[in-house]
């Protein structure tokens, strides 16, 4: 059976409904404004062209009304395209800044956990599902390492005594530490 390895590849989809909804709303407002402005420019330019050529019955010039109107439509279309490209560039910058902010906070949290530094304030988390999951994971890791530290303390205390009960306490502490490290 041929199994496609790409099918099992992990993919990360960055979704932030609040930011995406704001960007979509702003794009809709921008498009309505651009289309309205384009129609107004076309109307006024066409009106000017028609007024200028209204009483020119026997004009033999090379510039026809249609060519002038086509030039106006071309300029308006070009301006509309440029405005949309600029809006997409701005949206891309906003989105990349947002994603980089999330990723940098995620990496910082992972680095702190890797260094067993659980003293950092939890206010840096939130505002995104990934960061909420990171906080949950960090709290879980903190609990595991706190338990490992407590068991190591019990192991050290039991090692100071040379009794059969102390040896059993040491074995129990070592087993508990092994279990905790497997969980983490």
Residue pairs with C-beta under 8 A, 6 or more apart in sequence:
14 99
14 102
15 129
16 98
16 128
19 94
19 95
19 98
23 91
23 94
23 95
26 91
27 87
27 91
30 83
30 87
31 84
34 80
34 83
34 84
35 80
38 76
38 77
38 79
38 80
41 72
41 76
42 72
42 73
42 76
45 69
45 72
45 76
46 69
46 72
49 65
49 68
49 69
49 72
50 65
53 59
53 65
102 128
102 130
102 131
105 124
105 125
105 131
105 134
106 130
106 131
106 134
108 124
109 120
109 124
109 125
109 131
109 134
109 135
109 138
110 134
112 118
112 120
112 138
113 137
113 138
113 141
116 145
118 138
118 141
118 142
118 145
122 135
124 131
125 131
125 132
125 134
125 135
125 138
126 132
126 135
140 184
141 184
144 180
144 181
144 183
144 184
145 184
147 176
147 180
148 177
148 180
148 181
151 173
151 176
151 177
151 180
152 173
152 177
154 169
154 173
155 169
155 170
155 173
155 174
155 177
158 166
158 167
158 169
158 170
158 173
159 166
159 170
160 166
